Amino acid sequence: MRREELFRAIRAACSITGRREVIVIGSQSILGTYSEDELPAEATVSREIDVLPIEVTRKSLRSWPTRSKA
């Protein structure tokens, strides 16, 4: 997979889910930081990406656990 293909897949995932953002997990997430030219060929072999749709709102932030001070 090339970086351009990753971005195309992210746009498609956002369109399908109706969300403005997704989290990319798994092996192809490295393409968000490095171009395929900077990586070994093995790092770009996969043709699939794993995405997690997210929606962060003020309400959802209030439900997140806070860090306890120990």
MOPAC internal coordinates of N, CA, C and O (Angstrom, degrees):
PM7 1SCF
backbone

  N    0.0000 0     0.00 0     0.00 0    0    0    0
  C    1.4460 1     0.00 0     0.00 0    1    0    0
  C    1.5248 1   108.26 1     0.00 0    2    1    0
  O    1.2310 1   121.16 1   -40.95 1    3    2    1
  N    1.2885 1   115.38 1   139.05 1    3    2    1
  C    1.4557 1   121.49 1   176.11 1    5    3    2
  C    1.5275 1   108.67 1   -98.69 1    6    5    3
  O    1.2310 1   120.98 1   -20.40 1    7    6    5
  N    1.3129 1   115.73 1   159.60 1    7    6    5
  C    1.4624 1   121.16 1  -177.68 1    9    7    6
  C    1.5342 1   111.25 1   -57.40 1   10    9    7
  O    1.2310 1   120.52 1   139.33 1   11   10    9
  N    1.3057 1   116.60 1   -40.67 1   11   10    9
  C    1.4666 1   121.47 1   178.32 1   13   11   10
  C    1.5296 1   110.85 1   -58.91 1   14   13   11
  O    1.2310 1   120.42 1   139.81 1   15   14   13
  N    1.3323 1   116.81 1   -40.19 1   15   14   13
  C    1.4676 1   121.08 1   178.57 1   17   15   14
  C    1.5277 1   110.91 1   -66.99 1   18   17   15
  O    1.2310 1   120.61 1   142.46 1   19   18   17
  N    1.3206 1   116.44 1   -37.54 1   19   18   17
  C    1.4638 1   120.39 1   177.18 1   21   19   18
  C    1.5216 1   110.20 1   -61.18 1   22   21   19
  O    1.2310 1   120.40 1   132.50 1   23   22   21
  N    1.3239 1   116.84 1   -47.50 1   23   22   21
  C    1.4601 1   120.18 1  -179.01 1   25   23   22
  C    1.5239 1   111.22 1   -64.48 1   26   25   23
  O    1.2310 1   119.97 1   143.70 1   27   26   25
  N    1.3044 1   117.67 1   -36.30 1   27   26   25
  C    1.4669 1   121.38 1   176.73 1   29   27   26
  C    1.5307 1   110.01 1   -63.50 1   30   29   27
  O    1.2310 1   120.63 1   137.26 1   31   30   29
  N    1.3342 1   116.39 1   -42.74 1   31   30   29
  C    1.4661 1   120.77 1   179.30 1   33   31   30
  C    1.5310 1   111.02 1   -66.16 1   34   33   31
  O    1.2310 1   120.25 1   143.19 1   35   34   33
  N    1.3233 1   117.13 1   -36.81 1   35   34   33
  C    1.4656 1   120.59 1   177.76 1   37   35   34
  C    1.5261 1   110.01 1   -64.67 1   38   37   35
  O    1.2310 1   120.40 1   135.31 1   39   38   37
  N    1.3253 1   116.85 1   -44.69 1   39   38   37
  C    1.4694 1   119.84 1   177.90 1   41   39   38
  C    1.5280 1   110.80 1   -60.52 1   42   41   39
  O    1.2310 1   120.41 1   139.57 1   43   42   41
  N    1.3212 1   116.83 1   -40.43 1   43   42   41
  C    1.4680 1   120.78 1   178.75 1   45   43   42
  C    1.5262 1   110.38 1   -64.89 1   46   45   43
  O    1.2310 1   120.12 1   136.93 1   47   46   45
  N    1.3263 1   117.37 1   -43.07 1   47   46   45
  C    1.4675 1   120.93 1   179.50 1   49   47   46
  C    1.5232 1   110.73 1   -62.56 1   50   49   47
  O    1.2310 1   120.11 1   139.35 1   51   50   49
  N    1.3176 1   117.40 1   -40.65 1   51   50   49
  C    1.4678 1   120.93 1   177.91 1   53   51   50
  C    1.5192 1   110.52 1   -64.53 1   54   53   51
  O    1.2310 1   120.64 1   139.53 1   55   54   53
  N    1.3094 1   116.38 1   -40.47 1   55   54   53
  C    1.4641 1   120.69 1   179.16 1   57   55   54
  C    1.5288 1   111.22 1   -64.74 1   58   57   55
  O    1.2310 1   120.60 1   135.90 1   59   58   57
  N    1.3084 1   116.45 1   -44.10 1   59   58   57
  C    1.4665 1   121.64 1  -178.30 1   61   59   58
  C    1.5273 1   111.40 1   -66.59 1   62   61   59
  O    1.2310 1   120.45 1   137.87 1   63   62   61
  N    1.3244 1   116.75 1   -42.13 1   63   62   61
  C    1.4636 1   120.59 1  -175.98 1   65   63   62
  C    1.5234 1   113.14 1   -85.87 1   66   65   63
  O    1.2310 1   120.46 1   164.82 1   67   66   65
  N    1.3203 1   116.73 1   -15.18 1   67   66   65
  C    1.4545 1   119.87 1  -176.86 1   69   67   66
  C    1.5156 1   113.20 1    74.33 1   70   69   67
  O    1.2310 1   120.44 1  -163.61 1   71   70   69
  N    1.3075 1   116.76 1    16.39 1   71   70   69
  C    1.4692 1   122.21 1   179.89 1   73   71   70
  C    1.5220 1   109.62 1  -104.49 1   74   73   71
  O    1.2310 1   120.92 1   -26.99 1   75   74   73
  N    1.3245 1   115.84 1   153.01 1   75   74   73
  C    1.4622 1   120.19 1   179.19 1   77   75   74
  C    1.5201 1   112.23 1   -84.96 1   78   77   75
  O    1.2310 1   120.27 1   160.67 1   79   78   77
  N    1.3207 1   117.09 1   -19.33 1   79   78   77
  C    1.4573 1   121.02 1  -176.63 1   81   79   78
  C    1.5176 1   110.50 1  -138.65 1   82   81   79
  O    1.2310 1   121.17 1   -28.40 1   83   82   81
  N    1.3146 1   115.38 1   151.60 1   83   82   81
  C    1.4589 1   122.32 1   172.07 1   85   83   82
  C    1.5220 1   107.48 1  -137.85 1   86   85   83
  O    1.2310 1   121.00 1   -21.05 1   87   86   85
  N    1.2965 1   115.68 1   158.95 1   87   86   85
  C    1.4583 1   121.34 1   172.59 1   89   87   86
  C    1.5174 1   106.63 1  -103.79 1   90   89   87
  O    1.2310 1   120.65 1   -50.48 1   91   90   89
  N    1.3314 1   116.36 1   129.52 1   91   90   89
  C    1.4597 1   121.38 1   177.09 1   93   91   90
  C    1.5188 1   107.25 1   -97.13 1   94   93   91
  O    1.2310 1   120.83 1   -54.59 1   95   94   93
  N    1.3322 1   116.03 1   125.41 1   95   94   93
  C    1.4595 1   121.31 1   178.53 1   97   95   94
  C    1.5217 1   108.38 1  -120.49 1   98   97   95
  O    1.2310 1   120.62 1   -11.56 1   99   98   97
  N    1.2892 1   116.42 1   168.44 1   99   98   97
  C    1.4598 1   119.59 1   177.46 1  101   99   98
  C    1.5225 1   112.71 1    90.01 1  102  101   99
  O    1.2310 1   121.21 1     7.32 1  103  102  101
  N    1.3067 1   115.29 1  -172.68 1  103  102  101
  C    1.4614 1   121.61 1  -170.64 1  105  103  102
  C    1.5195 1   114.10 1   -62.35 1  106  105  103
  O    1.2310 1   119.60 1   146.69 1  107  106  105
  N    1.3125 1   118.37 1   -33.31 1  107  106  105
  C    1.4624 1   119.60 1  -177.11 1  109  107  106
  C    1.5244 1   113.56 1   -80.22 1  110  109  107
  O    1.2310 1   119.85 1   173.29 1  111  110  109
  N    1.3143 1   117.90 1    -6.71 1  111  110  109
  C    1.4647 1   120.30 1   178.19 1  113  111  110
  C    1.5292 1   111.41 1   -62.83 1  114  113  111
  O    1.2310 1   120.13 1   156.60 1  115  114  113
  N    1.3192 1   117.35 1   -23.40 1  115  114  113
  C    1.4675 1   121.45 1   179.04 1  117  115  114
  C    1.5268 1   111.49 1   -60.70 1  118  117  115
  O    1.2310 1   120.51 1   153.84 1  119  118  117
  N    1.3436 1   116.63 1   -26.16 1  119  118  117
  C    1.4650 1   120.22 1  -179.85 1  121  119  118
  C    1.5288 1   112.11 1   -70.32 1  122  121  119
  O    1.2310 1   119.77 1   166.50 1  123  122  121
  N    1.3043 1   118.05 1   -13.50 1  123  122  121
  C    1.4553 1   120.50 1   174.26 1  125  123  122
  C    1.5165 1   111.98 1   -72.68 1  126  125  123
  O    1.2310 1   120.53 1   159.22 1  127  126  125
  N    1.3186 1   116.59 1   -20.78 1  127  126  125
  C    1.4578 1   121.89 1  -178.47 1  129  127  126
  C    1.5223 1   112.69 1  -108.22 1  130  129  127
  O    1.2310 1   120.46 1   140.71 1  131  130  129
  N    1.3205 1   116.73 1   -39.29 1  131  130  129
  C    1.4613 1   121.53 1  -176.90 1  133  131  130
  C    1.5198 1   110.18 1  -121.91 1  134  133  131
  O    1.2310 1   120.76 1   -32.23 1  135  134  133
  N    1.3225 1   116.14 1   147.77 1  135  134  133
  C    1.4675 1   119.20 1   174.85 1  137  135  134
  C    1.5253 1   108.42 1   -78.48 1  138  137  135
  O    1.2310 1   121.14 1   -20.50 1  139  138  137
  N    1.3139 1   115.43 1   159.50 1  139  138  137
  C    1.4622 1   119.87 1  -179.61 1  141  139  138
  C    1.5263 1   111.82 1   -61.32 1  142  141  139
  O    1.2310 1   119.99 1   156.25 1  143  142  141
  N    1.3297 1   117.62 1   -23.75 1  143  142  141
  C    1.4652 1   120.99 1   178.94 1  145  143  142
  C    1.5264 1   112.30 1   -71.89 1  146  145  143
  O    1.2310 1   120.08 1   160.17 1  147  146  145
  N    1.3225 1   117.45 1   -19.83 1  147  146  145
  C    1.4602 1   122.03 1  -179.66 1  149  147  146
  C    1.5268 1   112.67 1   -93.37 1  150  149  147
  O    1.2310 1   120.42 1   175.90 1  151  150  149
  N    1.3247 1   116.80 1    -4.10 1  151  150  149
  C    1.4616 1   121.29 1  -174.00 1  153  151  150
  C    1.5188 1   111.44 1  -113.71 1  154  153  151
  O    1.2310 1   120.27 1   -24.78 1  155  154  153
  N    1.3331 1   117.09 1   155.22 1  155  154  153
  C    1.4656 1   119.01 1   173.16 1  157  155  154
  C    1.5276 1   109.73 1   -65.79 1  158  157  155
  O    1.2310 1   120.48 1   -28.53 1  159  158  157
  N    1.2992 1   116.70 1   151.47 1  159  158  157
  C    1.4688 1   122.07 1  -177.31 1  161  159  158
  C    1.5262 1   111.76 1   -54.54 1  162  161  159
  O    1.2310 1   120.14 1   144.69 1  163  162  161
  N    1.3271 1   117.34 1   -35.31 1  163  162  161
  C    1.4605 1   121.15 1  -178.49 1  165  163  162
  C    1.5311 1   112.15 1   -61.46 1  166  165  163
  O    1.2310 1   120.47 1   153.87 1  167  166  165
  N    1.3187 1   116.71 1   -26.13 1  167  166  165
  C    1.4657 1   120.52 1  -177.13 1  169  167  166
  C    1.5213 1   112.87 1   -75.90 1  170  169  167
  O    1.2310 1   120.28 1   166.78 1  171  170  169
  N    1.3147 1   117.06 1   -13.22 1  171  170  169
  C    1.4657 1   119.90 1  -176.54 1  173  171  170
  C    1.5221 1   112.86 1  -119.90 1  174  173  171
  O    1.2310 1   120.20 1  -163.67 1  175  174  173
  N    1.3145 1   117.22 1    16.33 1  175  174  173
  C    1.4647 1   121.80 1  -176.89 1  177  175  174
  C    1.5292 1   112.19 1   -70.42 1  178  177  175
  O    1.2310 1   120.18 1   141.69 1  179  178  177
  N    1.3159 1   117.27 1   -38.31 1  179  178  177
  C    1.4647 1   120.76 1  -175.23 1  181  179  178
  C    1.5195 1   111.43 1   -61.99 1  182  181  179
  O    1.2310 1   120.73 1   -37.41 1  183  182  181
  N    1.3210 1   116.20 1   142.59 1  183  182  181
  C    1.4628 1   122.31 1   177.86 1  185  183  182
  C    1.5237 1   110.96 1  -105.03 1  186  185  183
  O    1.2310 1   120.40 1  -171.64 1  187  186  185
  N    1.3261 1   116.84 1     8.36 1  187  186  185
  C    1.4615 1   121.53 1  -177.27 1  189  187  186
  C    1.5190 1   110.08 1  -122.11 1  190  189  187
  O    1.2310 1   121.16 1   -29.25 1  191  190  189
  N    1.3367 1   115.38 1   150.75 1  191  190  189
  C    1.4596 1   119.88 1   171.53 1  193  191  190
  C    1.5228 1   108.33 1  -125.39 1  194  193  191
  O    1.2310 1   121.27 1   -27.09 1  195  194  193
  N    1.2961 1   115.17 1   152.91 1  195  194  193
  C    1.4569 1   121.77 1   176.72 1  197  195  194
  C    1.5221 1   107.06 1  -109.97 1  198  197  195
  O    1.2310 1   120.59 1   -56.04 1  199  198  197
  N    1.3268 1   116.49 1   123.96 1  199  198  197
  C    1.4580 1   120.27 1  -178.97 1  201  199  198
  C    1.5156 1   110.48 1  -125.33 1  202  201  199
  O    1.2310 1   121.69 1   -31.74 1  203  202  201
  N    1.2975 1   114.38 1   148.26 1  203  202  201
  C    1.4545 1   122.75 1   177.52 1  205  203  202
  C    1.5191 1   106.97 1  -122.68 1  206  205  203
  O    1.2310 1   119.87 1   -68.31 1  207  206  205
  N    1.3383 1   117.86 1   111.69 1  207  206  205
  C    1.4629 1   118.56 1   178.63 1  209  207  206
  C    1.5219 1   110.20 1   -68.72 1  210  209  207
  O    1.2310 1   120.61 1   -40.97 1  211  210  209
  N    1.3125 1   116.44 1   139.03 1  211  210  209
  C    1.4642 1   120.19 1   179.96 1  213  211  210
  C    1.5209 1   109.56 1  -128.42 1  214  213  211
  O    1.2310 1   121.82 1   -24.59 1  215  214  213
  N    1.2972 1   114.12 1   155.41 1  215  214  213
  C    1.4590 1   120.73 1   172.80 1  217  215  214
  C    1.5140 1   106.58 1  -146.24 1  218  217  215
  O    1.2310 1   121.01 1   -73.97 1  219  218  217
  N    1.2958 1   115.68 1   106.03 1  219  218  217
  C    1.4534 1   120.28 1  -179.58 1  221  219  218
  C    1.5243 1   107.91 1  -100.83 1  222  221  219
  O    1.2310 1   121.19 1   -61.15 1  223  222  221
  N    1.3037 1   115.33 1   118.85 1  223  222  221
  C    1.4608 1   121.96 1   176.79 1  225  223  222
  C    1.5203 1   108.19 1  -125.46 1  226  225  223
  O    1.2310 1   120.77 1   -12.81 1  227  226  225
  N    1.2999 1   116.13 1   167.19 1  227  226  225
  C    1.4686 1   118.85 1   177.03 1  229  227  226
  C    1.5251 1   110.63 1   -57.98 1  230  229  227
  O    1.2310 1   120.78 1   139.96 1  231  230  229
  N    1.3279 1   116.12 1   -40.04 1  231  230  229
  C    1.4629 1   120.38 1  -179.88 1  233  231  230
  C    1.5272 1   110.67 1   -63.14 1  234  233  231
  O    1.2310 1   120.11 1   135.45 1  235  234  233
  N    1.3362 1   117.40 1   -44.55 1  235  234  233
  C    1.4651 1   119.07 1  -179.00 1  237  235  234
  C    1.5233 1   111.07 1   -69.00 1  238  237  235
  O    1.2310 1   119.99 1   147.15 1  239  238  237
  N    1.3334 1   117.63 1   -32.85 1  239  238  237
  C    1.4623 1   119.93 1   177.83 1  241  239  238
  C    1.5217 1   111.38 1   -64.07 1  242  241  239
  O    1.2310 1   120.16 1   143.82 1  243  242  241
  N    1.3285 1   117.30 1   -36.18 1  243  242  241
  C    1.4692 1   120.27 1   179.05 1  245  243  242
  C    1.5238 1   111.97 1   -64.79 1  246  245  243
  O    1.2310 1   120.21 1   154.53 1  247  246  245
  N    1.3244 1   117.21 1   -25.47 1  247  246  245
  C    1.4614 1   119.73 1  -178.23 1  249  247  246
  C    1.5283 1   112.70 1   -85.75 1  250  249  247
  O    1.2310 1   120.10 1   171.34 1  251  250  249
  N    1.3387 1   117.42 1    -8.66 1  251  250  249
  C    1.4621 1   119.95 1   179.59 1  253  251  250
  C    1.5210 1   109.35 1   -72.96 1  254  253  251
  O    1.2310 1   120.50 1   -37.23 1  255  254  253
  N    1.3259 1   116.65 1   142.77 1  255  254  253
  C    1.4664 1   118.71 1   178.31 1  257  255  254
  C    1.5292 1   110.32 1   -66.16 1  258  257  255
  O    1.2310 1   121.07 1   -33.50 1  259  258  257
  N    1.3022 1   115.56 1   146.50 1  259  258  257
  C    1.4601 1   119.78 1   177.41 1  261  259  258
  C    1.5186 1   108.72 1   -96.53 1  262  261  259
  O    1.2310 1   121.46 1   -25.07 1  263  262  261
  N    1.2945 1   114.82 1   154.93 1  263  262  261
  C    1.4639 1   120.13 1   179.76 1  265  263  262
  C    1.5225 1   108.64 1   -73.86 1  266  265  263
  O    1.2310 1   121.06 1   -52.63 1  267  266  265
  N    1.3230 1   115.57 1   127.37 1  267  266  265
  C    1.4672 1   118.92 1   178.26 1  269  267  266
  C    1.5209 1   109.05 1   -80.17 1  270  269  267
  O    1.2310 1   121.07 1   -35.22 1  271  270  269
  N    1.3027 1   115.56 1   144.78 1  271  270  269
  C    1.4645 1   120.71 1   179.05 1  273  271  270
  C    1.5189 1   108.13 1   -93.28 1  274  273  271
  O    1.2310 1   121.04 1   -68.26 1  275  274  273
  N    1.3144 1   115.62 1   111.74 1  275  274  273
  C    1.4622 1   119.52 1  -177.90 1  277  275  274
  C    1.4981 1   110.93 1  -109.46 1  278  277  275
  O    1.2310 1   120.10 1   180.00 1  279  278  277

